[in-house]
Amino acid sequence: MQSTKSGGAARVAIIGAGIGGSALAALLQRAGYRTAVYEQAAQFLPVGAGIHLSPNLMRVMRRLDVHRRVLACAQEPSAFLNRDAHTGAVLYALALGEAAHQQFGAPFLTLRRGDLYAALMSAVAPGTIHWGKRLAGLDWRGETINLAFVDGTHAEADIVIGADGLHSRVRTALRGFERPHFSGQVAFRGSYPRTLLDALRPDDLTKWWAHDRFVLSYWLDRARHEFYFAAMMPQAEWPIQASSMPGDLDEMQAHFADFHPDVRHMLAHAPHVCVTKWALFERPAHFEFGTGRVALIGDACHPMRPFMSQGAAMALEDAVIMLRALLGSNDFAAAFAMFAATRHARLAEVHGVSAANTFMRGPTDPHWVFGYDALTAHASPVLPALPVVPAMAMAMAA
Ligand SMILES: Cc1cc2nc3c(=O)[nH]c(=O)nc-3n(C[C@H](O)[C@H](O)[C@H](O)COP(=O)(O)OP(=O)(O)OC[C@H]3O[C@@H](n4cnc5c(N)ncnc54)[C@H](O)[C@@H]3O)c2cc1C
């Protein structure tokens, strides 16, 4: 069934106030859409480990006018060093800092995931997010979509966008239940205060590459007070239902015992309580974008291995392209088809290179990833560009 409501007349329900959902809500509100977000968590909790904010993601933050907020608390690495895990030899160094502004038009940052969430939340109008609303199911057979929540309450919308992550309930409503695929990779993750590093002074951002394992390390804040690492390795099976479990320090150190002494030092100084072990899940690259008046963005649509650190960036790019597609058509189904057509090639490429885990292992031109501008990409008469506001662009470059 087609619908021709648009802009302020359309009621948009977004499921999930994560990275993609909160960004999409903020973008749609600025364009005049009546937007409600339903989030299963009872309240906002700035949880999570570390995250890269690459320039393609920072362009979206700038559009939302929250880039200064993350610039104020994030670390801006001077370079992204890729080193041989055993010898420490530099395999490829990407200059960042001022060079990132010049090459990619936006900064490259590292910070706490909770700080990214907080910045995105600040862009969403108060009262938009309905906390404690876990979607149980939806019925879109009529003109109005009915949403049912686990707490027994209901809501209505004209379109629904599932931004509800890896185990998306909206995806299940569209396709039936399909368990995400365990990639055969796990990650030990931890963060701890600089004071525990003793005399070691790690580089700002380093990926240590071995044949089948790697360790990523960086700072979570501008003052370099908190240090973060993710140590990834193959594992045949993931034996429990939950995505993570407490990390065993002895197990972690044994698996990376052949790494460079600096890496061993970083891992050995992590306090036990700070280390968790995560299963890495994915879905195949024939993405489910949705149909009719129900669409998916972010991990709900295209979960991928985190080896390019681009999952959140893809969710934010999705949000911008979704807004542009909706602005480009009065017909929701056509807009969602346009969204899917625009995103497919980009996502397939990032999904594939992430799975191969080759990005920046040696000399690399990263422009195709970091130079992408979702505000203007694939500009066409039906997919309007969202120009950067000049004043914001100037503040960004300052
Ligand atoms: C080890 C690791 C490291 C990573 N590092 C990076 C990095 O450095 N850079 C990067 O860009 N990406 C990184 N990623 C990927 C990134 O975290 C994800 O791709 C990103 O969070 C996806 O955003 P999203 O909005 O789609 O989903 P999420 O951020 O997961 O948000 C989904 C939201 O939906 C809510 N929800 C779920 N089900 C329901 C329901 N039924 N009803 C209502 N609400 C619901 C959840 O509570 C949550 O708030 C990493 C991933 C991993 C595993």
The ligand as an SDF file (V2000), in Angstrom:
LIG
                    3D

 53 58  0  0  0  0  0  0  0  0999 V2000
   34.2440   -4.9900   19.4300 C   0  0  0  0  0  0  0  0  0  0  0  0
   33.5350   -3.9410   18.6180 C   0  0  0  0  0  0  0  0  0  0  0  0
   34.1770   -2.7290   18.3530 C   0  0  0  0  0  0  0  0  0  0  0  0
   33.5620   -1.7700   17.5360 C   0  0  0  0  0  0  0  0  0  0  0  0
   34.2260   -0.6050   17.2820 N   0  0  0  0  0  0  0  0  0  0  0  0
   33.6730    0.3070   16.4450 C   0  0  0  0  0  0  0  0  0  0  0  0
   34.3590    1.5390   16.1270 C   0  0  0  0  0  0  0  0  0  0  0  0
   35.4590    1.8100   16.6360 O   0  0  0  0  0  0  0  0  0  0  0  0
   33.7620    2.3950   15.2430 N   0  0  0  0  0  0  0  0  0  0  0  0
   32.5370    2.1270   14.6720 C   0  0  0  0  0  0  0  0  0  0  0  0
   32.0470    2.9370   13.8470 O   0  0  0  0  0  0  0  0  0  0  0  0
   31.8530    0.9940   14.9890 N   0  0  0  0  0  0  0  0  0  0  0  0
   32.3780    0.0740   15.8450 C   0  0  0  0  0  0  0  0  0  0  0  0
   31.6950   -1.0600   16.1680 N   0  0  0  0  0  0  0  0  0  0  0  0
   30.3660   -1.2820   15.5800 C   0  0  0  0  0  0  0  0  0  0  0  0
   29.2880   -0.4260   16.2150 C   0  0  0  0  0  0  0  0  0  0  0  0
   29.3290   -0.5330   17.6190 O   0  0  0  0  0  0  0  0  0  0  0  0
   27.8910   -0.8430   15.7380 C   0  0  0  0  0  0  0  0  0  0  0  0
   27.9200   -1.0960   14.3520 O   0  0  0  0  0  0  0  0  0  0  0  0
   26.8830    0.2810   16.0340 C   0  0  0  0  0  0  0  0  0  0  0  0
   26.6920    0.4010   17.4290 O   0  0  0  0  0  0  0  0  0  0  0  0
   25.5310    0.0100   15.3610 C   0  0  0  0  0  0  0  0  0  0  0  0
   24.6290    1.0520   15.7060 O   0  0  0  0  0  0  0  0  0  0  0  0
   23.0730    0.7790   15.6890 P   0  0  0  0  0  0  0  0  0  0  0  0
   22.4300    2.0840   16.0250 O   0  0  0  0  0  0  0  0  0  0  0  0
   22.6870    0.0880   14.4440 O   0  0  0  0  0  0  0  0  0  0  0  0
   22.8250   -0.2620   16.8570 O   0  0  0  0  0  0  0  0  0  0  0  0
   23.0620   -0.0840   18.4170 P   0  0  0  0  0  0  0  0  0  0  0  0
   24.0000    1.0250   18.6970 O   0  0  0  0  0  0  0  0  0  0  0  0
   23.3820   -1.4630   18.9130 O   0  0  0  0  0  0  0  0  0  0  0  0
   21.6330    0.3630   18.9860 O   0  0  0  0  0  0  0  0  0  0  0  0
   20.5020   -0.4830   18.9710 C   0  0  0  0  0  0  0  0  0  0  0  0
   19.5110    0.0580   20.0160 C   0  0  0  0  0  0  0  0  0  0  0  0
   18.2780   -0.6310   19.8710 O   0  0  0  0  0  0  0  0  0  0  0  0
   17.7780   -0.9700   21.1560 C   0  0  0  0  0  0  0  0  0  0  0  0
   16.8880   -2.1410   20.9940 N   0  0  0  0  0  0  0  0  0  0  0  0
   17.2220   -3.3890   20.6640 C   0  0  0  0  0  0  0  0  0  0  0  0
   16.1330   -4.1760   20.5750 N   0  0  0  0  0  0  0  0  0  0  0  0
   15.0650   -3.3800   20.8730 C   0  0  0  0  0  0  0  0  0  0  0  0
   13.6520   -3.6130   20.9490 C   0  0  0  0  0  0  0  0  0  0  0  0
   13.1010   -4.8180   20.7020 N   0  0  0  0  0  0  0  0  0  0  0  0
   12.8380   -2.5750   21.2730 N   0  0  0  0  0  0  0  0  0  0  0  0
   13.3600   -1.3300   21.5090 C   0  0  0  0  0  0  0  0  0  0  0  0
   14.6970   -1.0800   21.4750 N   0  0  0  0  0  0  0  0  0  0  0  0
   15.5400   -2.0840   21.1400 C   0  0  0  0  0  0  0  0  0  0  0  0
   19.0480   -1.2600   21.9650 C   0  0  0  0  0  0  0  0  0  0  0  0
   18.8210   -1.1780   23.3640 O   0  0  0  0  0  0  0  0  0  0  0  0
   19.9740   -0.1670   21.4540 C   0  0  0  0  0  0  0  0  0  0  0  0
   19.8430    1.0340   22.1820 O   0  0  0  0  0  0  0  0  0  0  0  0
   32.2770   -2.0190   16.9950 C   0  0  0  0  0  0  0  0  0  0  0  0
   31.6100   -3.2230   17.2960 C   0  0  0  0  0  0  0  0  0  0  0  0
   32.2220   -4.1660   18.1030 C   0  0  0  0  0  0  0  0  0  0  0  0
   31.4860   -5.4590   18.4030 C   0  0  0  0  0  0  0  0  0  0  0  0
  1  2  1  0
  2  3  1  0
  2 52  2  0
  3  4  2  0
  4  5  1  0
  4 50  1  0
  5  6  2  0
  6  7  1  0
  6 13  1  0
  7  8  2  0
  7  9  1  0
  9 10  1  0
 10 11  2  0
 10 12  1  0
 12 13  2  0
 13 14  1  0
 14 15  1  0
 14 50  1  0
 15 16  1  0
 16 17  1  0
 16 18  1  0
 18 19  1  0
 18 20  1  0
 20 21  1  0
 20 22  1  0
 22 23  1  0
 23 24  1  0
 24 25  2  0
 24 26  1  0
 24 27  1  0
 27 28  1  0
 28 29  2  0
 28 30  1  0
 28 31  1  0
 31 32  1  0
 32 33  1  0
 33 34  1  0
 33 48  1  0
 34 35  1  0
 35 36  1  0
 35 46  1  0
 36 37  1  0
 36 45  1  0
 37 38  2  0
 38 39  1  0
 39 40  1  0
 39 45  2  0
 40 41  1  0
 40 42  2  0
 42 43  1  0
 43 44  2  0
 44 45  1  0
 46 47  1  0
 46 48  1  0
 48 49  1  0
 50 51  2  0
 51 52  1  0
 52 53  1  0
M  END
$$$$
